[in-house]
Amino acid sequence: MTYINFIYLGRVSYAEGLAIQQQVIAARKQQLIADTLLLLEHPPVITLGRNSHRTNVLASDELLASRGVELHEINRGGDVTYHGPGQLVGYPIIDLRGDLPGKKGPHLGPVDYVRLVEEVLIRVCGDFGVMTQRICKLTGVWTMAGGSIREKKVAAIGVHVSQGVTSHGFALNVTTDLRDFEWIVPCGITDRQVTSLELEADDAHPPTMEAAINSVGRNFGRVFGRQMLWCESLDELLKPRDVPPAGESG
């Protein structure tokens, strides 16, 4: 299959985002659509992954309720994270049995898949003049350390795989209000802070959400070796097309 569907849904509630994911996952598992990258923003929400500890939510339920912040326990990997305005969230719905870079067996391993997603985000950050890296045993994308300054997380990653198809994905802080991260211990990591492209980028590369969306689409296609097919709406995305089985090129 030579393309990945690519759509920006705007700002949608977390519950609506989950429902859309389920629609797209079901269509992908039935071979009704090709691999798909959903991009969107969420209103303020805290999510707890499979490995989360409730103690990493520092704010009280009363405070979160007063700020209109929802809590969701979900099936992705990882600990506690925050989503909110100014953060670009990506949900790649990818069949790991397909023709993917680095696949050595019948399917690409989840860890290798996460490394590809990290590579996409490292390149996106580079488009804004922000040098980033991986850190061993700390999933996500991090700024470079310098002097007494420790690495800061600019993008979080947490995925789920069912019947070979991925869901959930990444959250890239573009212009996010980082004060909202004070409600949690991000990903359970206490000795490093979070940051955003807005704080890290130089004046020559000011980030905007539109520019970040375009950069993610472009770099996702390069890293995954596919053309990106823009969809204007969810209805257009879910419109049946001729889709070859996973592992075959169309």
MARBA-3410 file (N, C-alpha, C, O; in Angstrom, 1 decimal):
250
0.9,-1.2,0.0,0.0,0.0,0.0,0.9,1.2,0.0,1.8,1.3,0.8 ~ 0.6,2.2,-0.9,1.6,3.2,-1.1,1.2,4.5,-0.4,1.9,5.6,-0.6 ~ 0.1,4.6,0.4,-0.3,5.8,0.9,-0.8,5.6,2.4,-1.2,4.5,2.8 ~ -0.8,6.8,3.1,-1.4,6.8,4.4,-2.4,8.0,4.4,-2.0,9.1,4.0 ~ -3.6,7.7,4.8,-4.6,8.8,5.0,-4.1,9.7,6.0,-3.5,9.3,7.0
-4.5,11.0,5.9,-4.0,12.1,6.7,-5.1,13.1,6.9,-5.5,13.7,6.0 ~ -5.5,13.3,8.2,-6.6,14.2,8.4,-6.4,15.0,9.7,-5.9,14.4,10.7 ~ -6.8,16.3,9.7,-6.8,17.1,10.9,-8.2,17.3,11.3,-9.0,17.9,10.5 ~ -8.6,16.9,12.5,-10.0,17.0,13.0,-10.3,18.2,13.8,-11.5,18.4,14.2 ~ -9.3,19.1,14.0,-9.6,20.2,14.9,-9.6,19.8,16.4,-9.0,18.9,16.8
-10.3,20.6,17.2,-10.3,20.4,18.6,-11.6,19.6,18.9,-12.7,20.0,18.7 ~ -11.4,18.4,19.4,-12.5,17.5,19.8,-12.3,17.0,21.2,-11.2,16.9,21.7 ~ -13.4,16.6,21.9,-13.3,16.1,23.2,-12.6,14.8,23.2,-12.5,14.1,22.2 ~ -12.0,14.4,24.4,-11.3,13.1,24.4,-12.2,12.0,24.1,-11.8,11.0,23.4 ~ -13.4,12.0,24.7,-14.4,10.9,24.4,-14.7,10.8,22.9,-14.8,9.7,22.4
-14.9,11.9,22.3,-15.1,11.9,20.8,-13.9,11.4,20.0,-14.1,10.6,19.1 ~ -12.7,11.8,20.5,-11.5,11.3,19.9,-11.4,9.8,20.0,-11.0,9.1,19.0 ~ -11.7,9.2,21.1,-11.7,7.8,21.3,-12.7,7.1,20.4,-12.4,6.1,19.8 ~ -13.9,7.7,20.3,-15.0,7.1,19.4,-14.5,7.1,17.9,-14.7,6.2,17.2 ~ -13.9,8.2,17.5,-13.4,8.3,16.1,-12.3,7.2,15.9,-12.3,6.6,14.9
-11.4,7.1,16.9,-10.4,6.1,16.7,-11.0,4.7,16.5,-10.6,3.9,15.7 ~ -12.0,4.4,17.3,-12.6,3.1,17.2,-13.3,2.8,15.9,-13.2,1.7,15.3 ~ -13.9,3.9,15.3,-14.4,3.8,14.0,-13.3,3.5,12.9,-13.5,2.6,12.1 ~ -12.2,4.2,13.0,-11.1,4.1,12.1,-10.4,2.7,12.3,-10.1,2.1,11.3 ~ -10.2,2.3,13.5,-9.6,1.0,13.8,-10.4,-0.1,13.2,-9.9,-1.0,12.6
-11.7,-0.1,13.4,-12.6,-1.1,12.9,-12.5,-1.2,11.4,-12.5,-2.3,10.8 ~ -12.5,0.0,10.7,-12.5,0.0,9.3,-11.1,-0.5,8.8,-11.0,-1.2,7.7 ~ -10.0,-0.2,9.5,-8.7,-0.7,9.1,-8.6,-2.2,9.3,-8.1,-2.8,8.4 ~ -9.1,-2.7,10.4,-9.1,-4.1,10.6,-9.8,-4.9,9.5,-9.5,-6.1,9.2 ~ -10.9,-4.3,9.0,-11.7,-4.9,8.0,-11.1,-4.7,6.6,-11.8,-5.1,5.6
-10.0,-4.0,6.5,-9.4,-3.7,5.2,-10.2,-2.8,4.4,-10.2,-2.8,3.1 ~ -11.0,-1.9,5.0,-11.9,-1.0,4.3,-11.2,0.3,3.9,-11.6,1.0,3.0 ~ -10.2,0.6,4.7,-9.4,1.8,4.5,-7.9,1.5,4.7,-7.6,0.5,5.2 ~ -7.1,2.4,4.2,-5.7,2.3,4.3,-5.2,2.7,5.7,-6.0,3.3,6.5 ~ -3.9,2.6,6.0,-3.4,3.2,7.2,-3.7,4.6,7.3,-3.8,5.3,6.3
-3.9,5.1,8.5,-4.4,6.5,8.7,-3.7,7.2,9.8,-3.5,6.6,10.9 ~ -3.5,8.5,9.6,-2.9,9.3,10.7,-4.0,10.4,11.0,-4.3,11.3,10.2 ~ -4.5,10.3,12.3,-5.5,11.3,12.8,-4.7,12.3,13.6,-4.0,12.0,14.5 ~ -4.9,13.6,13.2,-4.3,14.7,14.0,-5.4,15.5,14.6,-6.5,15.8,13.9 ~ -5.3,16.0,15.8,-6.3,16.8,16.5,-5.7,17.5,17.7,-4.6,17.3,18.1
-6.6,18.3,18.3,-6.3,18.9,19.6,-7.4,18.4,20.6,-8.5,18.1,20.1 ~ -7.1,18.4,21.9,-8.1,18.1,22.9,-8.3,19.3,23.8,-7.3,20.0,24.0 ~ -9.5,19.5,24.4,-9.6,20.4,25.5,-8.8,19.7,26.7,-8.4,18.6,26.6 ~ -8.6,20.5,27.8,-7.8,20.0,28.8,-8.3,18.6,29.4,-9.4,18.5,29.8 ~ -7.4,17.6,29.4,-7.8,16.3,29.8,-6.5,15.6,30.4,-5.4,15.8,29.8
-6.7,14.7,31.4,-5.6,13.9,31.9,-5.9,12.5,31.6,-7.0,12.0,31.9 ~ -5.0,11.7,31.1,-5.2,10.3,30.8,-4.2,9.5,31.5,-3.1,9.8,31.7 ~ -4.7,8.3,32.0,-3.9,7.4,32.7,-3.8,6.1,31.9,-4.8,5.4,31.7 ~ -2.5,5.8,31.5,-2.3,4.6,30.8,-2.3,3.3,31.6,-2.5,3.3,32.8 ~ -2.0,2.2,31.0,-2.0,0.9,31.6,-1.0,0.8,32.8,-1.3,0.1,33.8
0.1,1.5,32.7,1.1,1.5,33.8,1.0,2.6,34.7,2.0,2.9,35.4 ~ -0.1,3.3,34.8,-0.2,4.6,35.5,-0.4,4.3,37.0,-0.8,3.3,37.4 ~ 0.0,5.4,37.8,-0.2,5.4,39.2,-1.0,6.6,39.5,-0.7,7.7,39.2 ~ -2.2,6.4,40.2,-3.1,7.6,40.5,-2.4,8.6,41.3,-2.8,9.8,41.2 ~ -1.3,8.3,42.0,-0.6,9.3,42.8,0.1,10.3,42.0,0.6,11.3,42.4
0.3,10.0,40.7,1.0,10.9,39.7,0.0,12.0,39.2,0.4,12.9,38.5 ~ -1.3,11.9,39.6,-2.2,13.1,39.4,-2.1,13.9,40.7,-2.6,13.4,41.8 ~ -1.5,15.0,40.7,-1.3,15.8,41.9,-2.4,16.7,42.3,-2.7,16.9,43.5 ~ -3.2,17.1,41.3,-4.4,18.0,41.6,-5.5,17.2,42.1,-5.7,16.0,41.8 ~ -6.3,17.8,43.0,-7.5,17.1,43.6,-8.6,17.0,42.5,-8.6,17.7,41.5
-9.5,16.0,42.7,-10.6,15.9,41.8,-11.4,17.1,41.8,-12.0,17.5,40.7 ~ -11.5,17.8,42.9,-12.3,19.0,43.0,-11.7,20.1,42.2,-12.4,20.9,41.5 ~ -10.4,20.3,42.2,-9.7,21.3,41.5,-9.8,21.0,40.0,-10.1,21.9,39.2 ~ -9.6,19.8,39.6,-9.8,19.4,38.2,-11.2,19.7,37.7,-11.4,20.2,36.6 ~ -12.2,19.3,38.5,-13.6,19.5,38.1,-13.9,21.0,37.9,-14.6,21.4,37.0
-13.3,21.8,38.8,-13.5,23.3,38.8,-12.9,23.9,37.5,-13.4,24.9,37.0 ~ -11.9,23.3,37.0,-11.2,23.7,35.8,-11.8,23.1,34.5,-11.3,23.3,33.4 ~ -12.7,22.2,34.7,-13.3,21.5,33.5,-12.4,20.4,32.9,-12.5,20.1,31.8 ~ -11.5,19.9,33.7,-10.5,18.9,33.3,-11.0,17.5,33.5,-11.3,17.2,34.6 ~ -11.1,16.7,32.4,-11.6,15.3,32.6,-10.4,14.4,32.9,-9.3,14.7,32.6
-10.8,13.2,33.5,-9.8,12.2,33.7,-10.3,10.9,32.9,-11.5,10.6,33.0 ~ -9.4,10.3,32.2,-9.8,9.1,31.5,-8.7,8.0,31.7,-7.5,8.2,31.6 ~ -9.1,6.8,32.1,-8.3,5.6,32.2,-8.4,4.9,30.9,-9.5,4.5,30.4 ~ -7.2,4.6,30.2,-7.3,4.1,28.8,-6.3,3.0,28.7,-5.5,2.7,29.6 ~ -6.3,2.3,27.5,-5.5,1.1,27.4,-4.2,1.3,26.7,-3.5,0.3,26.3
-3.7,2.5,26.5,-2.4,2.7,25.9,-1.3,2.4,26.9,-1.6,2.3,28.1 ~ -0.1,2.2,26.5,1.0,2.1,27.4,1.4,3.4,28.0,0.9,4.4,27.6 ~ 2.2,3.3,29.0,2.7,4.5,29.7,1.9,4.9,30.9,1.0,4.1,31.4 ~ 2.3,6.0,31.5,1.7,6.5,32.8,0.8,7.6,32.5,-0.1,7.5,31.6 ~ 0.9,8.6,33.3,-0.1,9.8,33.3,0.4,10.8,32.3,1.6,11.1,32.3
-0.5,11.4,31.5,-0.1,12.5,30.6,-1.3,13.5,30.5,-2.4,13.2,31.0 ~ -0.9,14.6,30.0,-1.9,15.7,29.8,-2.1,16.1,28.4,-1.1,16.1,27.6 ~ -3.3,16.4,28.0,-3.6,16.9,26.6,-4.3,18.2,26.8,-5.1,18.4,27.7 ~ -4.0,19.2,25.9,-4.8,20.4,26.0,-4.5,21.3,24.8,-3.8,20.9,23.9 ~ -5.1,22.4,24.7,-5.0,23.3,23.6,-3.5,23.7,23.3,-2.7,23.8,24.2
-3.2,23.8,22.0,-1.8,24.1,21.7,-0.9,22.9,21.6,0.3,23.0,21.3 ~ -1.5,21.7,21.9,-0.7,20.5,21.8,-1.3,19.7,20.6,-2.5,19.4,20.5 ~ -0.4,19.3,19.7,-0.8,18.5,18.5,-0.8,17.0,18.9,0.3,16.4,19.2 ~ -2.0,16.4,18.9,-2.1,15.0,19.2,-2.2,14.2,17.9,-3.0,14.5,17.0 ~ -1.5,13.1,17.8,-1.5,12.2,16.6,-1.9,10.8,17.0,-1.3,10.2,17.9
-2.9,10.3,16.3,-3.3,8.9,16.5,-3.1,8.1,15.2,-4.0,8.1,14.3 ~ -1.9,7.5,15.0,-1.7,6.7,13.8,-2.4,5.3,13.9,-2.2,4.6,14.9 ~ -3.2,5.0,13.0,-3.9,3.7,12.9,-3.2,2.9,11.8,-3.5,3.0,10.6 ~ -2.2,2.1,12.2,-1.3,1.5,11.3,-1.3,0.0,11.5,-1.3,-0.5,12.6 ~ -1.5,-0.7,10.4,-1.4,-2.2,10.4,0.1,-2.6,10.4,0.7,-2.4,9.3
0.6,-3.1,11.5,2.0,-3.4,11.6,2.4,-4.6,10.7,3.6,-4.9,10.6 ~ 1.5,-5.3,10.1,1.8,-6.4,9.1,2.1,-5.9,7.7,2.4,-6.6,6.9 ~ 1.9,-4.6,7.5,2.1,-4.0,6.2,3.6,-3.8,5.9,4.5,-4.2,6.6 ~ 3.8,-3.1,4.7,5.1,-2.9,4.2,5.7,-1.7,5.0,5.5,-0.5,4.6 ~ 6.5,-1.9,6.1,7.0,-0.9,6.9,8.5,-1.0,7.0,9.0,-2.1,7.0
9.2,0.2,7.2,10.6,0.2,7.3,11.1,-0.6,8.5,10.5,-0.5,9.6 ~ 12.1,-1.5,8.4,12.6,-2.2,9.5,11.9,-3.5,9.9,12.3,-4.2,10.8 ~ 10.8,-3.8,9.1,10.1,-5.0,9.4,10.9,-6.3,9.0,11.3,-6.4,7.9 ~ 11.1,-7.2,10.0,12.0,-8.3,9.7,11.2,-9.6,9.7,11.7,-10.6,9.2 ~ 10.0,-9.6,10.3,9.1,-10.8,10.3,7.8,-10.5,9.7,7.7,-9.7,8.8
6.8,-11.2,10.2,5.4,-11.0,9.6,4.8,-9.7,10.0,3.9,-9.2,9.4 ~ 5.4,-9.0,11.1,4.9,-7.7,11.5,6.0,-6.9,12.1,7.0,-7.5,12.6 ~ 5.9,-5.6,12.1,6.8,-4.7,12.8,6.5,-4.8,14.3,5.4,-4.7,14.7 ~ 7.6,-4.9,15.1,7.4,-5.0,16.5,7.0,-3.6,17.1,7.3,-2.6,16.5 ~ 6.2,-3.6,18.2,5.7,-2.4,18.8,6.9,-1.4,19.1,6.7,-0.2,19.0
8.0,-2.0,19.7,9.1,-1.1,20.0,9.7,-0.4,18.8,10.0,0.8,18.8 ~ 9.9,-1.2,17.7,10.4,-0.6,16.5,9.4,0.4,15.9,9.9,1.4,15.4 ~ 8.1,0.2,16.1,7.1,1.1,15.6,7.3,2.4,16.4,7.2,3.5,15.8 ~ 7.4,2.3,17.7,7.6,3.6,18.5,8.9,4.3,18.1,8.9,5.5,18.1 ~ 9.9,3.6,17.8,11.2,4.3,17.3,10.9,5.1,16.1,11.4,6.2,15.9
10.1,4.5,15.2,9.7,5.3,13.9,9.0,6.5,14.3,9.2,7.6,13.7 ~ 8.0,6.4,15.2,7.2,7.6,15.6,8.1,8.7,16.2,8.0,9.9,16.0 ~ 9.1,8.2,17.1,10.0,9.1,17.7,10.8,9.8,16.6,11.1,11.0,16.6 ~ 11.2,9.1,15.5,12.0,9.7,14.4,11.2,10.7,13.7,11.8,11.8,13.4 ~ 9.9,10.5,13.5,9.1,11.5,12.9,9.1,12.8,13.7,9.3,13.9,13.2
9.0,12.7,15.0,8.9,13.9,15.9,10.2,14.6,16.0,10.3,15.8,16.1 ~ 11.3,13.8,16.0,12.6,14.4,16.0,12.8,15.3,14.8,13.4,16.4,14.9 ~ 12.4,14.8,13.6,12.5,15.6,12.4,11.6,16.8,12.4,11.9,17.8,11.9 ~ 10.4,16.6,13.0,9.5,17.8,13.1,10.1,18.9,13.9,10.1,20.0,13.5 ~ 10.6,18.5,15.1,11.3,19.5,15.9,12.4,20.2,15.2,12.6,21.4,15.3
13.2,19.4,14.4,14.3,20.0,13.6,13.8,21.0,12.6,14.5,22.0,12.3 ~ 12.6,20.8,12.1,12.0,21.8,11.1,11.8,23.2,11.8,11.8,24.2,11.1 ~ 11.8,23.2,13.1,11.6,24.5,13.8,12.9,24.9,14.5,12.9,25.7,15.5 ~ 14.0,24.3,14.1,15.3,24.6,14.7,15.5,24.1,16.1,16.4,24.6,16.8 ~ 14.8,23.1,16.5,14.9,22.5,17.8,15.6,21.1,17.7,15.0,20.2,17.1
16.8,21.0,18.3,17.5,19.7,18.2,17.0,18.9,19.4,16.9,19.3,20.5 ~ 16.6,17.6,19.0,16.0,16.7,20.0,16.6,15.3,19.9,17.4,15.1,18.9 ~ 16.3,14.5,20.8,16.9,13.2,20.9,16.0,12.2,21.6,15.0,12.5,22.1 ~ 16.4,10.9,21.5,15.8,9.8,22.3,16.7,9.7,23.6,17.9,10.1,23.6 ~ 16.1,9.2,24.7,16.8,8.9,25.9,16.5,7.4,26.2,15.3,7.1,26.3
17.5,6.6,26.4,17.3,5.2,26.6,16.3,5.0,27.8,16.5,5.6,28.9 ~ 15.3,4.1,27.6,14.4,3.7,28.6,13.4,4.8,29.0,12.6,4.7,29.9 ~ 13.4,6.0,28.3,12.5,7.0,28.5,11.8,7.3,27.2,12.3,8.2,26.4 ~ 10.7,6.7,26.9,10.0,6.9,25.6,9.6,8.3,25.4,9.2,9.0,26.4 ~ 9.7,8.8,24.2,9.3,10.2,23.9,10.5,10.9,23.2,11.4,10.3,22.8
10.3,12.2,23.0,11.3,13.0,22.4,11.7,14.1,23.3,10.9,14.8,24.0 ~ 13.1,14.3,23.4,13.6,15.2,24.5,14.6,16.2,23.8,15.3,15.9,22.8 ~ 14.7,17.4,24.5,15.7,18.4,24.0,17.0,17.9,24.5,17.2,17.0,25.3 ~ 18.0,18.6,23.9,19.4,18.2,24.3,19.8,18.9,25.6,19.3,20.0,26.0 ~ 20.6,18.2,26.4,21.1,18.8,27.6,22.3,19.7,27.3,22.9,19.6,26.3
22.5,20.7,28.2,23.6,21.6,28.1,24.0,22.2,29.4,23.2,22.8,30.0 ~ 25.3,22.0,29.8,25.7,22.5,31.1,24.9,22.0,32.2,24.8,20.7,32.4 ~ 24.3,22.8,33.0,23.4,22.4,34.1,22.0,22.1,33.7,21.2,21.8,34.6 ~ 21.7,22.3,32.4,20.3,22.1,32.0,20.1,20.7,31.6,20.8,20.2,30.7 ~ 19.1,20.1,32.2,18.7,18.7,31.8,17.8,18.6,30.6,17.2,19.7,30.2
17.7,17.5,30.1,16.8,17.3,28.9,15.4,17.6,29.4,15.0,17.3,30.5 ~ 14.6,18.1,28.4,13.1,18.4,28.7,12.3,17.6,27.6,12.7,17.5,26.5 ~ 11.2,17.1,28.0,10.3,16.4,27.1,9.4,17.3,26.3,8.7,18.2,26.9 ~ 9.5,17.2,25.0,8.7,18.0,24.1,7.6,17.2,23.5,6.6,17.8,23.0 ~ 7.7,15.9,23.5,6.7,15.0,22.9,6.6,13.7,23.7,7.6,13.1,24.0
5.3,13.3,24.0,5.1,12.1,24.7,4.5,11.0,23.7,3.8,11.4,22.8 ~ 4.8,9.8,24.0,4.3,8.7,23.1,3.7,7.6,24.0,4.3,7.2,25.0 ~ 2.5,7.1,23.6,1.9,5.9,24.3,1.0,5.2,23.3,0.1,5.9,22.8 ~ 1.2,4.0,23.1,0.5,3.3,22.0,-0.2,2.0,22.5,0.1,1.5,23.6 ~ -1.1,1.5,21.7,-1.8,0.3,22.0,-1.8,-0.5,20.6,-2.0,0.1,19.6
-1.7,-1.8,20.7,-1.8,-2.6,19.5,-2.8,-3.7,19.7,-2.7,-4.5,20.7 ~ -3.7,-3.9,18.8,-4.7,-4.9,18.8,-4.9,-5.6,17.4,-5.1,-4.9,16.5 ~ -4.7,-6.9,17.4,-4.7,-7.6,16.1,-3.8,-7.0,15.1,-4.2,-6.9,13.9 ~ -2.7,-6.5,15.5,-1.7,-6.0,14.6,-1.9,-4.5,14.2,-1.1,-4.0,13.4 ~ -3.0,-3.9,14.7,-3.3,-2.5,14.3,-3.0,-1.6,15.5,-3.5,-1.8,16.7
-2.4,-0.5,15.3,-2.0,0.5,16.4,-3.1,1.5,16.6,-4.0,1.7,15.8 ~ -3.1,2.0,17.9,-4.0,3.1,18.2,-3.3,4.0,19.3,-2.2,3.7,19.7 ~ -3.9,5.1,19.7,-3.3,6.1,20.5,-2.1,6.6,19.7,-2.0,6.4,18.5 ~ -1.1,7.2,20.4,0.0,7.7,19.6,0.9,8.7,20.4,1.5,8.3,21.3 ~ 0.9,9.9,19.9,1.8,10.9,20.4,1.1,12.2,20.7,0.0,12.5,20.2
1.8,13.0,21.5,1.4,14.4,21.8,2.6,15.3,21.8,3.5,15.2,22.6 ~ 2.5,16.3,20.9,3.6,17.2,20.7,3.2,18.6,21.2,2.3,19.2,20.7 ~ 4.0,19.1,22.1,3.7,20.4,22.7,4.2,21.5,21.7,5.4,21.7,21.5 ~ 3.2,22.2,21.1,3.5,23.2,20.1,3.5,24.6,20.8,4.6,25.2,21.0 ~ 2.3,25.0,21.2,2.2,26.2,22.0,1.4,26.0,23.3,0.7,26.9,23.7
1.6,24.8,23.8,0.8,24.4,25.0,1.2,25.3,26.2,2.3,25.7,26.4 ~ 0.2,25.6,27.0,0.4,26.2,28.3,1.0,25.2,29.3,0.2,24.4,29.8 ~ 2.2,25.3,29.5,2.9,24.3,30.3,2.5,24.3,31.8,2.8,23.3,32.5 ~ 1.9,25.4,32.3,1.5,25.4,33.7,0.5,24.3,34.0,0.4,23.8,35.1 ~ -0.3,23.8,32.9,-1.2,22.8,33.2,-0.6,21.4,33.5,-1.2,20.6,34.1
0.7,21.3,33.2,1.4,20.0,33.5,1.7,20.0,35.0,2.1,18.9,35.5 ~ 1.5,21.1,35.7,1.7,21.1,37.2,0.6,20.2,37.9,0.8,19.9,39.1 ~ -0.4,19.9,37.2,-1.5,19.0,37.8,-1.0,17.6,37.9,-1.7,16.8,38.6 ~ 0.1,17.2,37.2,0.5,15.8,37.2,2.0,15.7,37.3,2.7,16.7,37.3 ~ 2.4,14.4,37.5,3.8,14.1,37.3,3.9,13.5,35.9,3.6,12.3,35.7
4.3,14.2,34.9,4.2,13.8,33.5,4.9,12.4,33.3,6.2,12.3,33.5 ~ 4.2,11.4,32.9,4.7,10.1,32.6,5.4,9.5,33.8,6.2,8.6,33.6 ~ 5.1,10.0,35.0,5.7,9.5,36.2,7.2,9.8,36.4,7.9,9.3,37.2 ~ 7.7,10.8,35.6,9.1,11.2,35.6,9.3,12.4,36.5,8.7,13.5,36.1 ~ 10.0,12.3,37.5,10.1,13.4,38.5,11.3,14.3,38.3,11.4,15.4,38.8
12.3,13.8,37.6,13.6,14.6,37.5,13.8,15.4,36.2,14.9,15.9,36.0 ~ 12.8,15.4,35.4,12.9,16.2,34.1,11.6,16.9,33.9,10.5,16.5,34.2 ~ 11.7,18.1,33.2,10.6,18.9,33.0,10.0,18.7,31.6,10.7,18.0,30.8 ~ 8.9,19.4,31.3,8.4,19.4,29.9,8.6,20.7,29.3,8.9,21.7,30.0 ~ 8.6,20.8,28.0,8.7,22.1,27.3,7.9,22.0,26.1,7.1,21.1,25.8
8.0,23.1,25.2,7.2,23.2,24.0,8.1,23.7,22.9,9.1,24.3,23.1 ~ 7.6,23.5,21.6,8.3,24.1,20.5,8.4,25.6,20.6,9.4,26.2,20.3 ~ 7.3,26.2,21.1,7.2,27.7,21.3,8.4,28.2,22.1,9.0,29.2,21.8 ~ 8.7,27.5,23.2,9.7,27.9,24.1,11.1,27.6,23.6,12.1,28.4,23.8 ~ 11.3,26.5,22.8,12.6,26.1,22.4,13.0,26.6,21.0,14.2,26.7,20.7
12.0,27.0,20.2,12.4,27.4,18.8,13.0,28.8,18.8,12.8,29.6,19.7 ~ 13.9,29.0,17.8,14.5,30.3,17.6,13.5,31.2,16.9,12.5,30.8,16.3 ~ 13.9,32.5,16.8,13.0,33.5,16.2,12.8,33.2,14.7,11.8,33.7,14.1 ~ 13.7,32.5,14.1,13.6,32.3,12.6,12.6,31.1,12.3,12.2,31.0,11.2 ~ 12.2,30.4,13.3,11.3,29.2,13.1,10.2,29.3,14.1,10.0,28.3,14.8
9.4,30.3,14.2,8.3,30.3,15.1,7.2,29.3,14.8,6.7,29.2,13.7 ~ 6.9,28.5,15.8,5.9,27.4,15.5,4.5,27.9,15.5,4.1,28.7,16.3 ~ 3.7,27.3,14.6,2.2,27.5,14.7,1.6,26.1,14.5,2.3,25.2,14.1 ~ 0.4,26.0,14.9,-0.3,24.7,14.8,-0.3,24.2,13.3,-0.1,23.1,13.0 ~ -0.6,25.1,12.4,-0.7,24.8,11.0,0.6,24.3,10.5,0.7,23.3,9.8
1.7,25.0,10.9,3.0,24.6,10.4,3.4,23.2,11.0,4.0,22.4,10.3 ~ 3.0,23.0,12.3,3.3,21.7,12.9,2.6,20.6,12.2,3.1,19.5,12.0 ~ 1.3,20.8,11.9,0.5,19.8,11.2,1.2,19.4,9.9,1.3,18.2,9.5 ~ 1.6,20.4,9.1,2.2,20.2,7.8,3.5,19.4,8.0,3.8,18.5,7.2 ~ 4.3,19.8,9.0,5.6,19.2,9.2,5.4,17.7,9.6,6.1,16.8,9.2
4.4,17.4,10.5,4.1,16.0,10.9,3.7,15.2,9.7,4.2,14.1,9.5 ~ 2.8,15.7,8.9,2.4,15.0,7.7,3.6,14.7,6.8,3.7,13.6,6.3 ~ 4.4,15.7,6.5,5.5,15.5,5.6,6.5,14.5,6.1,7.0,13.6,5.4 ~ 6.9,14.6,7.4,7.9,13.8,8.0,7.4,12.4,8.3,8.1,11.4,8.2 ~ 6.1,12.2,8.5,5.5,10.9,8.7,5.6,10.1,7.4,6.0,8.9,7.4
5.3,10.8,6.3,5.5,10.1,5.0,6.9,9.7,4.7,7.1,8.6,4.2 ~ 7.8,10.6,5.0,9.2,10.3,4.8,9.7,9.1,5.6,10.4,8.2,5.1 ~ 9.4,9.1,6.9,9.9,8.1,7.8,9.3,6.7,7.5,9.9,5.7,7.5 ~ 8.0,6.7,7.2,7.2,5.5,6.9,7.3,5.1,5.5,6.8,4.0,5.1 ~ 7.9,5.9,4.6,8.1,5.5,3.2,6.8,5.5,2.5,6.6,4.6,1.6
5.9,6.4,2.8,4.5,6.4,2.1,4.2,7.8,1.6,4.7,8.8,2.1 ~ 3.3,7.8,0.6,2.7,9.1,0.3,1.6,9.4,1.3,0.9,8.5,1.8 ~ 1.4,10.7,1.6,0.3,11.1,2.5,-0.9,11.6,1.7,-0.7,12.5,0.9 ~ -2.0,11.0,1.9,-3.2,11.4,1.2,-4.1,12.2,2.1,-4.7,11.7,3.0 ~ -4.2,13.5,1.8,-5.0,14.4,2.7,-6.5,14.1,2.5,-7.0,14.0,1.4
-7.2,14.1,3.7,-8.7,13.9,3.7,-9.3,15.1,4.3,-8.8,15.6,5.3 ~ -10.4,15.6,3.7,-11.0,16.8,4.2,-12.0,16.6,5.3,-12.2,17.5,6.1 ~ -12.5,15.3,5.5,-13.5,15.1,6.5,-13.4,13.6,6.9,-12.8,12.8,6.2 ~ -14.0,13.3,8.0,-14.1,11.9,8.5,-14.9,11.1,7.5,-14.6,9.9,7.3 ~ -16.0,11.7,7.0,-16.8,10.9,6.0,-16.0,10.5,4.8,-16.1,9.4,4.3
-15.2,11.5,4.3,-14.3,11.2,3.1,-13.3,10.1,3.5,-13.1,9.2,2.7 ~ -12.8,10.2,4.7,-11.8,9.2,5.1,-12.4,7.8,5.2,-11.8,6.8,4.7 ~ -13.7,7.6,5.7,-14.3,6.3,5.8,-15.0,5.9,4.6,-15.6,4.8,4.6 ~ -15.0,6.6,3.5,-15.6,6.2,2.3,-14.8,5.0,1.7,-13.6,5.1,1.6 ~ -15.5,3.9,1.5,-14.8,2.7,1.0,-14.0,2.9,-0.2,-14.4,3.6,-1.2
-12.8,2.4,-0.2,-11.9,2.4,-1.4,-11.4,1.0,-1.6,-11.6,0.1,-0.7 ~ -10.8,0.7,-2.7,-10.1,-0.5,-2.9,-8.8,-0.6,-2.1,-7.9,0.2,-2.4 ~ -8.8,-1.4,-1.1,-7.6,-1.5,-0.3,-7.0,-2.9,-0.3,-7.6,-3.8,0.0 ~ -5.7,-3.0,-0.7,-5.1,-4.3,-0.7,-4.9,-4.8,0.7,-4.8,-4.0,1.6 ~ -4.8,-6.1,0.9,-4.5,-6.7,2.2,-3.2,-6.2,2.7,-2.3,-5.8,2.0
-3.1,-6.2,4.1,-1.8,-5.8,4.7,-0.7,-6.6,4.2,-0.8,-7.8,4.0 ~ 0.5,-5.9,3.9,1.6,-6.6,3.4,1.8,-6.6,1.9,2.8,-6.9,1.4 ~ 0.7,-6.1,1.2,0.8,-5.9,-0.2,0.8,-4.5,-0.6,0.2,-3.7,0.2 ~ 1.4,-4.1,-1.7,1.4,-2.8,-2.1,0.3,-2.5,-3.1,0.0,-3.4,-3.9 ~ -0.3,-1.3,-3.0,-1.3,-1.0,-3.9,-0.9,0.1,-4.9,-1.7,0.4,-5.7
END
